[in-house]
């Protein structure tokens, strides 16, 4: 009896501990759900459900207005590959634009970060000035630069006689392409600059001082020490610029609207015109699904490659 009497409180304590652990676990789950639940709900409503609906409509023939939705299977995807050269022309332009924009935007952003990471009295003001274009909407930015290319450059060209300013910047295929690249780089370079500055400020200065004592030049410091240490920043900036360049729409729409002769038509504008101007919503969503897969492949390859560089560094 004494042994049983002694074991009873021990069992009671064990049960109490298990109950308290369950309550603590349930409490933590409820707290986690309270904080993450709204975000998950919004993500499902805004991202998941529209994506699934778009995936469904890509297999249908629908004008986006009527209630008649006809299931056509893979017919829309077959049309894209067989009878839609404009889509592949727009994809070629978007790819070229992405490559040029990613290189130029990151070069400018990294260069500005190196310059404004130095001990300059006006560096905070200059950082703000270079970042401001990023907060201007793409449509507004496009109309501003359209005025600059068409009106302001022409006036400067007439006053100075310089042929550079007399070019038909938005009326020629080549200059229109580079005009969009210039405006895009001007808009996003400040954003990339902020990311690179944050990475540069995390570099241990004792490493740089030790390298200088050993006789390392500034170029050696940059290429052998600084750049390998901030590869995660390159990963982020390249991912952002690739995705933003691929998805360019508002800037392209307001600056050239795909002209001249569809030579600067991005994939986003092609999809927009197909779905909302030609009223072929099923074909438009099929293009958007296909474009989503292409962008996902590009960005995944870029992230994997830069992550490997991080490991090597």
C-alpha positions in Angstrom: 0.0 0.0 0.0 2.8 2.4 0.8 4.4 1.9 -2.6 1.1 2.5 -4.4 0.5 5.5 -2.3 4.0 6.9 -3.2 3.5 6.2 -7.0 0.1 7.9 -7.2 1.5 11.5 -6.8 4.2 10.7 -9.3 1.6 9.6 -11.9 -0.5 12.6 -11.1 2.4 14.9 -11.7 3.2 13.2 -15.0 -0.3 13.6 -16.2 -0.3 17.3 -15.1 3.0 17.9 -17.0 1.6 16.3 -20.2 -1.6 18.3 -19.9 0.4 21.5 -19.4 2.6 20.7 -22.4 -0.4 20.1 -24.6 -1.9 23.4 -23.5 1.4 25.2 -24.1 1.7 23.6 -27.6 -1.9 24.4 -28.4 -1.4 28.0 -27.2 1.7 28.4 -29.4 -0.2 27.0 -32.4 -3.1 29.4 -31.9 -0.7 32.3 -31.5 1.2 31.2 -34.7 -2.2 30.9 -36.5 -3.4 34.3 -35.3 -0.3 36.0 -36.8 0.1 34.0 -40.0 -3.6 33.2 -40.6 -4.6 36.5 -42.2 -1.5 36.6 -44.4 -2.2 33.0 -45.6 -5.8 33.8 -46.3 -4.9 36.9 -48.3 -2.2 34.9 -50.2 -4.8 32.2 -51.0 -7.4 34.7 -52.1 -5.1 37.0 -54.1 -2.5 34.5 -55.5 -3.6 30.9 -55.3 -7.2 31.1 -56.3 -6.7 33.5 -59.3 -3.8 31.3 -60.5 -5.9 28.1 -60.4 -8.8 30.0 -62.1 -6.3 31.2 -64.8 -5.0 27.7 -65.2 -8.6 26.4 -65.8 -9.5 29.2 -68.2 -6.3 28.5 -70.2 -8.0 25.2 -71.3 -11.1 27.0 -72.4 -12.4 29.3 -75.1 -13.9 32.4 -73.3 -14.2 36.0 -74.2 -14.0 37.1 -70.6 -17.6 38.5 -70.5 -20.2 36.0 -71.5 -21.2 33.0 -69.3 -20.5 30.6 -72.2 -17.2 28.8 -71.4 -16.2 26.1 -73.8 -13.6 23.5 -72.9 -11.0 23.2 -75.6 -8.2 21.3 -73.9 -4.7 22.1 -75.2 -6.0 24.0 -78.3 -4.9 27.4 -76.9 -1.3 26.1 -76.2 -1.1 24.6 -79.7 -2.3 27.9 -81.2 0.5 29.7 -79.4 3.2 27.5 -80.8 1.7 27.1 -84.3 -0.1 30.3 -85.2 1.2 33.1 -83.0 4.5 34.5 -84.1 3.9 37.8 -82.3 4.1 36.1 -79.0 7.5 34.7 -79.7 8.6 38.1 -81.1 7.5 39.7 -77.9 9.3 37.0 -75.9 12.5 37.6 -77.9 12.3 41.4 -77.1 11.5 40.7 -73.5 14.5 38.4 -73.2 16.9 40.9 -74.8 15.5 43.6 -72.7 15.9 41.5 -69.5 19.6 40.7 -70.3 20.5 44.3 -71.1 18.5 45.7 -68.1 19.9 43.3 -65.6 23.5 44.0 -66.5 23.1 47.8 -66.7 20.9 48.2 -63.6 23.2 46.1 -61.4 26.4 47.8 -62.7 24.9 51.2 -62.0 23.5 50.1 -58.6 26.7 48.5 -57.5 28.8 51.5 -58.7 26.6 53.9 -56.8 26.8 51.7 -53.7 30.6 51.7 -53.8 30.6 55.5 -54.3 28.1 56.3 -51.6 29.5 53.8 -49.1 32.5 56.1 -48.7 32.7 58.8 -46.1 31.0 61.6 -48.1 29.2 64.4 -46.3 26.4 64.4 -48.8 26.0 60.6 -49.1 22.6 60.4 -47.3 21.2 63.1 -49.6 22.6 61.5 -52.7 21.2 58.1 -51.6 17.8 59.6 -51.3 18.1 61.3 -54.7 19.1 58.1 -56.5 16.4 56.1 -54.7 13.5 58.5 -55.5 12.9 57.2 -59.1 12.0 53.8 -57.7 9.0 55.2 -55.8 7.5 56.8 -59.0 4.9 54.7 -60.7 5.8 53.1 -64.0 3.0 54.8 -66.0 3.9 58.2 -64.8 7.6 57.6 -65.3 6.9 56.4 -68.9 4.9 59.6 -69.8 7.6 61.8 -68.2 10.4 60.1 -70.2 8.2 60.1 -73.4 8.1 63.9 -73.1 11.9 64.0 -72.5 12.7 61.8 -75.5 10.2 63.5 -77.9 10.1 67.1 -76.8 13.0 67.9 -74.6 15.7 66.1 -76.6 14.4 67.6 -79.8 14.7 71.1 -78.3 18.2 70.4 -77.0 19.2 69.1 -80.4 17.9 72.2 -82.2 19.7 74.4 -79.8 23.1 72.6 -79.7 23.0 70.8 -83.1 24.1 67.6 -81.5 22.9 64.6 -83.5 22.5 62.5 -80.4 19.5 64.6 -79.3 18.0 64.7 -82.8 17.5 60.9 -82.9 14.0 59.6 -83.2 14.3 57.9 -79.8 10.9 56.3 -79.8 10.4 56.1 -83.5 13.2 53.7 -84.4 13.4 50.0 -83.2 17.0 50.2 -81.9 16.7 53.6 -80.1 13.3 52.7 -78.7 14.7 49.5 -77.2 17.6 51.3 -75.6 15.2 54.1 -74.5 13.2 51.6 -72.5 16.4 50.1 -71.0 17.6 53.5 -70.0 14.4 54.4 -68.2 14.1 51.0 -66.5 17.7 51.2 -65.3 17.2 54.8 -64.1 14.1 53.6 -62.1 15.5 50.5 -60.4 19.2 51.3 -60.0 18.5 53.2 -56.8 16.8 50.2 -55.3 19.7 47.9 -56.1 22.0 50.5 -54.7 20.3 50.3 -51.3 20.7 46.5 -51.2 24.4 46.7 -52.2 25.1 49.4 -49.6 23.6 47.2 -46.9 25.8 44.3 -48.0 28.9 46.5 -48.2 28.4 47.8 -44.7 28.4 44.2 -43.4 31.9 43.6 -44.7 34.5 43.3 -41.9 36.9 46.3 -42.3 39.6 44.4 -40.5 39.9 42.0 -43.5 40.3 45.0 -45.8 42.9 46.6 -43.6 44.9 43.3 -43.4 44.8 43.0 -47.1 46.0 46.6 -47.6 48.9 45.9 -45.2 49.8 42.9 -47.4 50.0 45.2 -50.4 46.6 44.5 -52.0 45.4 47.0 -54.6 41.9 48.5 -54.6 41.0 46.3 -57.5 42.2 43.2 -55.6 40.2 44.2 -52.6 37.1 44.6 -54.7 37.3 41.4 -56.7 39.0 39.1 -54.2 37.5 40.1 -50.9 34.5 42.5 -51.2 32.6 40.9 -54.1 32.8 37.2 -52.8 31.6 38.4 -49.4 28.5 40.1 -50.8 27.4 37.4 -53.3 24.1 37.0 -51.3 23.3 40.6 -52.3 24.1 39.8 -55.9 21.7 36.9 -55.7 18.9 39.1 -54.4 19.5 42.0 -56.9 19.8 39.7 -59.9 16.6 37.8 -58.9 14.7 41.1 -58.5 15.9 42.7 -61.7 15.3 39.5 -63.7 11.7 39.2 -62.5 11.0 42.9 -62.8 12.4 43.1 -66.3 10.5 40.0 -67.5 7.3 41.4 -66.1 7.7 45.0 -67.5 4.3 46.3 -68.5 3.3 49.8 -67.3 6.6 51.5 -68.3 6.5 49.8 -71.7 2.8 50.6 -72.2 3.2 54.4 -71.4 6.5 54.9 -73.1 6.1 53.1 -76.5 3.0 50.9 -76.2 4.9 48.2 -78.0 5.8 50.4 -81.0 7.1 51.0 -83.5 5.5 48.1 -85.4 5.4 45.9 -82.2 9.2 45.9 -82.1 9.2 46.8 -78.4 6.1 44.8 -77.4 6.8 42.9 -74.1 5.1 39.6 -73.3 3.0 41.3 -70.7 1.6 43.8 -73.3 1.0 40.9 -75.7 -1.0 39.0 -73.1 -2.9 42.2 -72.1 -3.9 42.9 -75.7 -4.9 39.2 -76.3 -7.1 39.0 -73.3 -8.6 42.5 -72.9 -8.5 44.0 -76.4 -9.0 40.9 -78.6 -11.4 39.4 -76.0 -9.7 36.0 -76.2 -9.4 35.5 -72.5 -8.7 31.7 -72.7 -5.8 32.3 -75.1 -4.5 35.2 -73.0 -4.4 33.1 -69.8 -2.7 30.2 -71.7 0.0 32.7 -72.7 0.3 34.0 -69.1 0.7 30.4 -67.7 3.3 29.6 -70.3 5.1 32.9 -69.5 4.9 32.1 -65.8 6.7 28.8 -66.3 9.4 30.4 -68.4 10.1 33.1 -65.8 10.1 30.5 -63.1 12.8 28.5 -64.9 14.9 31.6 -65.6 14.8 32.8 -62.0 15.3 29.3 -60.5 18.4 28.7 -62.6 19.8 32.2 -61.6 19.2 31.5 -57.9 20.7 28.1 -58.1 23.8 29.4 -59.9 24.4 32.3 -57.5 23.7 30.1 -54.5 26.5 27.8 -55.7 28.8 30.8 -55.9 27.9 31.6 -52.3 28.9 28.1 -51.2 32.2 28.3 -53.1 32.9 31.8 -51.6 
